[in-house]
Amino acid sequence: MELHPQVIEKEGKKEFVVLPYEEFKALEEVMHNYENLPISEKRKKNVRIKQACQLKKFFQI
């Protein structure tokens, strides 16, 4: 999935990210499907941390 984020800054710092609605809905579906995966809580937590790091890198946060 290709994202087209718009970063909004406040006082020179990245504050918000705006996505086109269709991209938001696609991400929402991915997250919903992820939440329903039958994997252990420990594995789920590790995956979330890795995804958060990837998102931070993608958005250069």
C-alpha positions as a Markdown table, in Angstrom:
| # | Residue | x | y | z |
|---|---|---|---|---|
| 1 | Met | 0.0 | 0.0 | 0.0 |
| 2 | Glu | 1.4 | 3.4 | -0.9 |
| 3 | Leu | 0.6 | 6.2 | 1.4 |
| 4 | His | 0.5 | 9.9 | 0.6 |
| 5 | Pro | 0.8 | 11.6 | 4.0 |
| 6 | Gln | 0.7 | 15.4 | 4.5 |
| 7 | Val | 2.7 | 16.4 | 7.5 |
| 8 | Ile | 1.5 | 19.5 | 9.4 |
| 9 | Glu | 4.0 | 21.3 | 11.5 |
| 10 | Lys | 3.4 | 23.5 | 14.6 |
| 11 | Glu | 6.1 | 25.8 | 15.7 |
| 12 | Gly | 8.6 | 24.0 | 13.4 |
| 13 | Lys | 7.9 | 20.5 | 14.8 |
| 14 | Lys | 5.9 | 17.8 | 13.1 |
| 15 | Glu | 2.6 | 17.7 | 14.8 |
| 16 | Phe | 0.0 | 15.9 | 12.7 |
| 17 | Val | -0.3 | 13.7 | 9.6 |
| 18 | Val | -3.2 | 13.9 | 7.2 |
| 19 | Leu | -4.0 | 11.0 | 4.9 |
| 20 | Pro | -6.5 | 10.8 | 2.0 |
| 21 | Tyr | -9.6 | 9.2 | 3.3 |
| 22 | Glu | -9.3 | 6.0 | 1.2 |
| 23 | Glu | -5.8 | 5.4 | 2.5 |
| 24 | Phe | -7.0 | 5.9 | 6.1 |
| 25 | Lys | -9.8 | 3.4 | 5.5 |
| 26 | Ala | -7.3 | 0.9 | 4.0 |
| 27 | Leu | -5.0 | 1.3 | 7.1 |
| 28 | Glu | -8.0 | 0.9 | 9.4 |
| 29 | Glu | -8.9 | -2.4 | 7.7 |
| 30 | Val | -5.3 | -3.6 | 8.0 |
| 31 | Met | -5.2 | -2.8 | 11.7 |
| 32 | His | -8.6 | -4.5 | 12.2 |
| 33 | Asn | -7.4 | -7.6 | 10.5 |
| 34 | Tyr | -4.2 | -7.5 | 12.5 |
| 35 | Glu | -6.1 | -7.3 | 15.7 |
| 36 | Asn | -8.0 | -10.5 | 14.8 |
| 37 | Leu | -4.8 | -12.6 | 14.2 |
| 38 | Pro | -4.6 | -15.6 | 16.5 |
| 39 | Ile | -1.0 | -15.0 | 17.8 |
| 40 | Ser | 0.3 | -14.8 | 21.3 |
| 41 | Glu | 0.1 | -11.5 | 23.2 |
| 42 | Lys | 3.9 | -11.4 | 23.5 |
| 43 | Arg | 4.4 | -11.8 | 19.7 |
| 44 | Lys | 1.6 | -9.3 | 19.1 |
| 45 | Lys | 3.4 | -6.7 | 21.3 |
| 46 | Asn | 6.7 | -7.3 | 19.5 |
| 47 | Val | 5.1 | -6.9 | 16.1 |
| 48 | Arg | 3.4 | -3.6 | 17.2 |
| 49 | Ile | 6.7 | -2.2 | 18.4 |
| 50 | Lys | 8.3 | -3.1 | 15.1 |
| 51 | Gln | 5.5 | -1.5 | 13.1 |
| 52 | Ala | 5.6 | 1.6 | 15.2 |
| 53 | Cys | 9.3 | 1.9 | 14.5 |
| 54 | Gln | 8.7 | 1.4 | 10.8 |
| 55 | Leu | 5.9 | 4.1 | 10.8 |
| 56 | Lys | 8.2 | 6.5 | 12.6 |
| 57 | Lys | 10.9 | 5.9 | 10.1 |
| 58 | Phe | 8.5 | 6.3 | 7.2 |
| 59 | Phe | 7.1 | 9.6 | 8.5 |
| 60 | Gln | 10.5 | 10.7 | 9.6 |
| 61 | Ile | 9.3 | 11.3 | 13.2 |
